[in-house]
Amino acid sequence: MNNEITTTKEVSKLSFRKLKVASFTNIFQFLNTEHVMACKLIKNKNVYKYYCQYLKKIKFYSIRGHYDKINCLVYIREINKNYILSASSDKTIKIFNMSTCQLVKTFYGHSGPVWSLTLITKDLFASGSSDNTIKIWNFEKDDCHKTLEGHESAVICLTNLSFENYLASGSKDSKIILWNIIKYEKVLVIEPGFCSFYYLKEININNLPYLLAGGSNKNLFMWNLFKNELELRFIGHRDEIHSFFQYNKDTIISGSTDKTIKIWDVNNGDCLNTLRHHTEGVSCLLYLHDQFFLSGSLDSTIKFWKINAIDSIDCFFTISIWSRCQVISDIRLFQKELIAGAGEDNNIHIYRIFSFDD
């Protein structure tokens, strides 16, 4: 049976006897707003019943407010309140109330697209921009608290470090800078090689902190922060690296615009497995819990993965974003069953995921 069923009319022509769970997953994969509204037109009652059963597993809606693509999302949780912080190429940062989908506040100050966000304290957050600066913001105020200057090109990624009051930034100028955010000054400049850095994250190996960085030169760099030296290089991707996470003490999982997700041994840099389910580049990854993680892609899908073992990882579900949204730039987990995806259609898409065992 054709796996790319895209219209309600095609669905209605199918015999319920021939339909399987996998088939309905593929049908759902190509859903958009019109298909959801049109599913009531399905004449075959059995098909309609089964079709709706899959629809009930995921509920989704959109939050609008930006005027250009959204590059980064951060979840902010307070007592009885949930907020989402978003950075956009429209040069602004916005806070939305997750419960009401209402815009709470807009932060103006950057003169270029905003690429990255990270929380510093409960009152402060930082942003990185194509204007080559990092800005520190206070949630309660509308103006910029402090501007950090030191990069010579766009600041694409930011991350907090475990030792208090330090921040790391990665840029297209091939530099990673560590900042003291109390004194607002540079502490260390790292130049591991010619590379535009797109993603940074601190990882822990044997209770020691390392900074892992990926970018345009296709490699992952693992930097020993105590010794201030390059510890290991992960070589295997064939294109830019935009996301990764530490799965356990021995394993790193990374996503690349070469359309693959790779699993690495952090002890020697060996590639242990390669996943090839996406049809375009992998732009973001999100570790959920236990054996599960998500991947977002330029193919406009979010895929759900289960790690049975390092050499046995299954893609068991796929969400397709609206056809206008060509790139999934970021995905975040909000509460236990709520995820948000953002991309080139300027909207934040919220998905409430129900049990896949029902």
N, C-alpha and C positions, 0 to 999 in steps of 0.2 A: 504493500500500500504506500502511496505517496506520503512522505514524511513532512512535506511542506504544504499543509492545508492552511489556506489563508482566508477563506471566506465562509460565511455562514451557509451559503448555498451549497458549497462543496460538502460541508459537514452534514447537511440534511439529506444528501444523497447516499450517505454511507449506511450500510446495514449494521444494526446493533450486534448481530451475530459475529461480524468480522472485527468489531472494535475491541481493543485491548487497552490496558492501563497505559502502556507505552505510547500508544497511538494518541490518547487523550493528552498526554504530556506534550506531544508534538503539536497538537492543536492549540493547547494553551500557550505554547511557546510563541506563537505568532499573533496572540491577542492584542488588540488595541482598544481604545475607547469605543469605537463604532461596533466592534465585534461583541463587546459586553452588552451594549444596548440592543444589538440585533439578535442575540441568542434566543430571545423570546419567539423569534420567527421560525425556529426549528419546528418542523411539523411532526417528525418522528418522536413520539413521547418517550420511548426508551433512550434514544440518543440525547434528548433534551435533559432527561433525569440524570444521566451519567455525566453529561457536560456540566450541568450545574453543580454536581458533586465536586468536580474539580475546581470550579469557580469559588466554592465556599472555602477552599483551602487557603486562598490568598485574597485579601481585600486590599485595595490600593486607592490612593487619592494623591492630589498634587498640591504643592504650596508654591504660589507664584509671588514674585516681587522684584527679581533681578531683570536686567535688560540685556544681559549678555551671558555667555556660558558660565556655569558654576564649576569652580576648580577644586574646592575643598569644603568638607563638612566637619563640624565638631559638635559633640553632644554635651549639653550642660544640664545637670540635674540638680534641682533644689527641692526642698520639702514641698510636696504636693504640686510641684511644677516641673515641666520638662521643656527645655528650649533647644533649639538647633541654631548653630552659628555657621554662616556660610560666607565663602569668599568667592568673588566673581571677577571676570574680565571687564565688568562695567566699572571697575576701580573702587567698588564699595564692599563693605562687610555688613551683613544684616543678621539680626537676631529675630527668630520666629518662635512663637508659642506653639508647641507641638499639640497641645490640647485644642486650641481654637484655630490653629493655622493662620493666626494674625501676625502681621509684622509688628515687632515691639520697638525696634530701634535700628537706625542706619548709621554706620560710621564712615565719615568722609575724611580724606587726608592723603591717600596715596594718589600719585599722578600717573600710575600705570596699572595694568591688570594685577589683581591680588591672587597669588598662587598657593599660599600656605598659611595655616593657622596652627597654633598650639596654646593650650591653657598653661598659665604660669602659676597663679594662685586662684583662690575663689573670687578674687576681685580683678585680676589682671589676665590679659591674653596678649599674644604676639602675632603679628602678621608679616609675611614676606611678599615683596612685589617686584614687578619689572622696573620700577623706579630705582632699583638697586638698594633699597633700604629695608630695615626691619622696624616696625612701629610697635610700641607697647601701648595698650589701651586699657582704660578703666571701664568696667561694665556700667558703672553708674554715671559716667560722664560721656559727653558726646565728642570730646576732642581727644587728640593724641596725647598720651602721658609722656612719651619719650620716643625719639627716633635714633636708631643705631645705624651708623654709616661705616662702611669698611669694605663692602663688596664692590666690584667693578662691573658687575652685570646683574641680571635678574636673580632675585632670591627665590628659589623654587621650593625648598623644603626646610622645615624647622622641626626640632624635637627637644623636649625637656630631657635633662640628664638626672640621674638618680642622686648625685651629690648636689646638695641644696644650692639654689640660686644660680644655676648654670644652664645655658641654652646653647644648642648647636644649630648652625645654619649652613645650608648647601646652596651653591650658586652655579650659574653658567660660566663663571670666571675660573672654574676648576679649583676653587678653594672651599674648604670647610672651616668655619670660624667658630670657636667656642667663646661665649660671652659671659661675663659676670653681670647679671641683671640687677644687682644691688648697686654696683658702682657704674653700671652701664659702660663697660669698656671691654675691649678684646683681651682674651687671656691666651689664646693659642690659635695659630693659623696652620691648618693641615693641607698639604698639597700632595696627595697620593699619586697623581698622574693627570694627564690631560683628559678632562672629562667634565661635562656639564652634569651636575649632581641633581637628581630628581627625587630622591628619597633617602631619608636618614632615620636610623632608629638605634637606640642603645640596646644591646643584648647582654645577657649574663652567662658567662662560661666559667664553671668552677668558682663561683662567687666573685668573679672579677668582671669589671665593666669593660665592654668593647663597643666601639661605634661602628655600625655596619652602614655602608653607603653604596648606592647604585645609581647608574646614570647612563650617559650617552655612549660610553666606550665598551658596553656590553658585559663588563665585569662587576662583581661585588667585591668591595674592599672591606676588610675587617681590621680596624685600627685599635691597637692596645693603648688605652687612654692613660694608664699609669706609666708605661715605658715611652709613650709618644712615638710609636713606630708601627709600620705596617706589619701585621701579624700573618695575614693570609689573604690570598686572592682567589675568588671563585670564578673559574673560566668555563664557559659552555654555552651561554646564550649567544644568539646571533644578531641581536638588536638591543635597543635601549631597555634598561631595567627601571620600572616605575613603582614597584611595590614589593614588599617581602614581610615576613614575620618569623619569629622563632617559635617553632612548634613544640619542641622540648629541648632538653639540655644538649642534645647531640644533633639537632636537625633544624635547618632553615628552609623555608619555602618561598620562592621568588616568582614574580610574573614579569613577562617581557613583551615588547611589541613584536617579537618574533613569533607570536601567537601561542607560546608555550608557557607552562608552569613547571618549574624544576624543583626537585627536592635535593638538598645538599647535606653532606656530612660536615659539621663545623670543626671537626678535629683535623681533617686533612684536605678539605675543599673538594672532595669527590662528588660528582653528580650521581645520585642513587636512583632517580626516576625522573621521567619527563612525561607530562600530561599534554595532549594535543587536541583537546575538544573544541577550543575556540577557533573561529574562522578568521578572526582579525586579532590585533594586538591586545594583550592583557594589560589593562591600565591600573587596576587596583585589586588588592586582596584584603580579606577581613577574616581573621580567626574568630570563630564563634565560641565554642567550648568543646571539651572532650575530643571527639574525632571529626568535628565538622568545621568547614571554612567555606567562604564565598569568594568568587572571582568576578570582577566587572571588566567589560571589554569594549573595544571599538566596534565590535559586531552588534552592539546594542543589547547585549544579554548580561544577566547575572546568573551565574551557575552555582549550584549547591554541590559540595563535595563531602564524601565520607572517607576517612582514612581507616581502612580495615587493617592495613599494615603498610610499611613504607613502599613495598612493591605491589600493593593492591589498594588503589585509590579510585573510587567510583564517583562519576558525575550522575547524581540521581534525580536532579530537577533543574529546570531552566526557566527563568523569567525573561520575557522579552519586553523591553521598554518601548514607549511610543516610537513610531517609525521616524519621527522628526529628530529624535535624540540619537545622534550618530555615535556618540561616545559616552560611556559610563566613566566619569572622571573620579568618582569617589563613592564609597558605600560605608555606612556606619550602622552599628547595632544600637538600638534604643530600647531599653528594657529587655525583656526576655524574648519576645516574639515580634519585635518591630524593627524593620530595617529601612534605611533611606538611601536612595540612589540619586545622583545628580550628574548632569552632563550638558550637552550643547543646546538643549531646547530651553535653557534658562530656568527650568523648574526643578523643584525637589520632589521626588516621587517616594511616597511612603507605602510600605508593604507590611501588612500584618500577616505573619506566617503561622499557620496552624499545623497541627501534627501531620506528618506524612504517613503515619501508621494507621490513620483512621480508615 
